[in-house]
Amino acid sequence: MDLDALRFGNFSKLGEAITDWEQMTTKLATLKEDAERNLKGKADKANWSGVNATVTREFVDKTAAEFADAHTQADSIAKILADTRGELIGFRTQLNDAITRASQQNLSVIDTGDGTFTVAGNTRPDWASDPSGKTGVTDQGTVDDFRDEIQGILTKATQSDQSAAKVLRLLVDGAEYGFADASYADRDEAAKAVAAAEKLAKMAKDPADMNLDDIATFNRTMEKYHGDSLFAEQFATRLGARGTLQFWTEMASVHAGARGSELATMKDLQANMSLTLATASFSDSDAMRDWKKDLVAERNTNFRAADSPNPVGALGSQVISSLMRKGEYDTEFLDDYREQLFKADKAAGDAGTRDLWVKGYDAVDLVFGDGNGRDPLEGLFDGLSHNPEAAEHAFESKSDLDHMLGTTAYTDRGESLGRALEAAVTGVADGDTTTKAPGHSVAQVQIMANIMKAVAQPGGGADLVSNGLGDSFGDMAAAYMPEISQALAGPHANTVFLTNSEWPDAFQGEHVPDVVRFLSATSADPAGRAGIIYGESIYTGSLLESHLADPSLFDGPREQVLADIGKNAGVIEGIVGHSVADSDVKAAVDGETDYNNALTQKGNAAKSWVNIAFTGLKLPEHLGGEVMGSVVGGAAGAVAGGAVDRLIEGQEMHGAKDVGLYASAKDVYAMRDSVNQQTQWSTDDALARHHTDLPKDGTDDIVGNAVNEGWDASSEYLSNTKERP
């Protein structure tokens, strides 16, 4: 920065620009709130179908998100500009003060152009005759001191100006269309993030020089900044696609066999790398678009550590996928990468996938912790599990879905595939316990129908449960309890079995046998069975509370609603109970301990299902289509939550047996008594919460008889859909 530019700079124009940005930020805040409350809020409540249910709703959601990003970007720009202006004015004040002090010592400070200046003493004609012998007004040391002070001020001003310009360009370039979501309080905060990325990228280019202390420092910085858009984009692009993959190849090789604190450090590094690259993937800068394209292109490249004697290293896809296990990656990037990986995997056939990815790569271990990363589909599935939209895209093709399910008999990818399928059919990312679960779209329901059909296939479909998918199947059954209930109840059941699904009756008619066989097969897995039990209990509790809070939901006697709900609980849990009692399923259950442990462990997850409305309800369209929480004054979920607590605690049932709920995994009659008691307790809770004028004994009798009726009917469902012993 030139001395005169700072000394005489007029910052009023910049001040006007800041004012404009601040006013724009205020206006965008209003638009953001309006978009979230009115645009997206009304779209979420709308009972759309067909094109509106997919294209229009998605457009509205993305539009609302863009308003939020626009506000964030404008706010960051305003703050960076204001902070930079304040800093430059401060530097101008320091500069003028230094020049004034210099002039008081008869020194002149002159701008000589191109960022240079001179500090020189003022001349006097009588210097030569000065009796002191001095040849100037001041000595050279004073001149040098002022020169250094002024140079320091100009250097800091230049850095402030240039770093502000840099981060502003990066902010704007981060999104090809729309706006970036990076938020900064000032210029210094953004500049530090960029500088940190540049430092780490430089370190990562020479991984052999990094000792454990260097890695610990690297880790701390990445942990601090992995969610920062500018940091992530700069780190990834400065390292480059090939450099990123080579860095992780070297790290995995150097620290192979890590134990103790070293292993913990490397686990953290892998997680932070995954999270950082996930953040970077959302950038649409030119450099980042090239990085993503190049990364996918490197999928078949052989990556070897520099000192490796083995000519066979790791495939690029194996390295890429090992860094996808944490964080949400951009949908478009996941789509592109998944398309290539699926194509290669399908070409090998169901039984050939292990040979394709594992055989010949015995020395590869890219994962610190569980697994070794040789099967790139495992890492990809973990990545999909954190992005429900990309997961849905991945399994829309029945051919792709059937292939991936079929490969679980020959690979260890079943659990990771199960998590990806959960995200695909529920719209909730793995581990997300805060985001409100959306209503099931037509595409999601179709994927769920295809999964149930695959499991229901005679001659091996049920084996999918034991291939690592049973736990996830149970969770999926819980999420689809409204649609499952309508299928088992038959046509015109929507007024009793409320749902926010866009295709609530998809499983009715000819699909009912698939539903029954799916529930039966999933029951063979202790965790899968626990998921069904929790899902049914939560849905039953939600239905009871909704109908007793608002009798207008059903045009008929409330006693009939209670009977219908009770019978449904008996049918669903009866299918589970009879399946466990049947010898072919019973043999697959290790015993009561496994199931009861699974019931306890699943409890914490089930609590989040209540909070995020995993089995969400919605009013019928003729009543406005409002979400149930607004109907019962925001208290929806209280009865369902109580049901979950009773299951976790193993609360004892009343009566002569005096045993805990579901205490026996083998006794079919004990399970019938459990579902009967649980349903009656939920009914009592709902009656008490809403002061409903119905006799307790009478309602308990209605519900109890209905549950028993459903339980008895469940045996017939099973007999009509599968061969039983």
NORSUL-V874887 format. One line per field, one symbol per residue. ss: DSSP state (H for helix, E for strand, - for the rest). phi: phi as a letter, one per 30 degrees, with the letter a starting at -180 (. if undefined). Layout:
ss: ???
phi: ???
This chain:
ss: --HHHHH----HHHHHHHHHHHHHHHHHHHHHHHHHHHHHHHHHH-----HHHHHHHHHHHHHHHHHHHHHHHHHHHHHHHHHHHHHHHHHHHHHHHHHHHHHH--EEEEEEE--EEEEEE-----HHH----------HHHHHHHHHHHHHHHHHHHHHHHHHHHHHHHHHH-------------HHHHHHHHHHHHHHHHHH--HHH--HHHHHHHHHHHHHH---HHHHHHHHHHH-HHHHHHHHHHHHHH-----HHHHHHHHHHHHHHHHHHHHH-----HHHHHHHHHHHHHHH-EE----------EEHHHHHHH--------HHHHHHHHHHHHHHHHH--HHHHHHHH------------------HHHHHHHHHH--HHHHHHHH--HHHHHHHHHH------HHHHHHHHHHHHH---------------HHHHHHHHHHHHHHH----HHHHHHH--HHHHHHHHHH-HHHHHHHHH-------------------HHHHHHHHHHHHHH---HHHHHHHHHHHHHHHHHHHHHHHH-HHH----HHHHHHHHHHHHHHHHHHHHHHHH-HHHH-----HHHHHHHHHHHHHHHHHHHH------E--HHH---EHHHH------HHHHHHHHHHHH--E-------E-------HHHHHHHHHHHHHHHHHHHHHH------HHHHHHHHHHHHHHHHHHHHHHHHHH----
phi: .deddddcdccdddddddeddddddddddddddddddcddedddddccbidedcddddddddddddddddddddddddddddddedddddddddddddddddddchcccbdcihicabbbdddbdcedcdddidcadbddedddddddddddddddddddddddddddddddddbdbibdcdbbdadddddddddddddddddddbdddcdddddddeddddddcdcdddeddddddddiddddddedddddddceiebhdddddddddddddddddddddddcdeddddeddddddddcddcbdecddddcccdedddeddccdbicdeedddedddedddddddddiedcddddccdjcdddbccckdibidcddddedddddcbeddddedcddddddddddddddcbccedddedddeddccicdeidccdddddddeddddddddddddddddikeddeddcjceededdddddceddddddddjeicddccdacddbdcdcdiddeedddddddddddcedddddddddddddddddddddddbdddbdldddddeddddddddddddeddddddddddeddcdkddeddddddddeddddddddchecdcadeedcjidddeddciicejdddddddeddddiedddjddhcdehdcdcdddddddddddddddddddddddchddbddddddddddddddddddddddedddcadbd
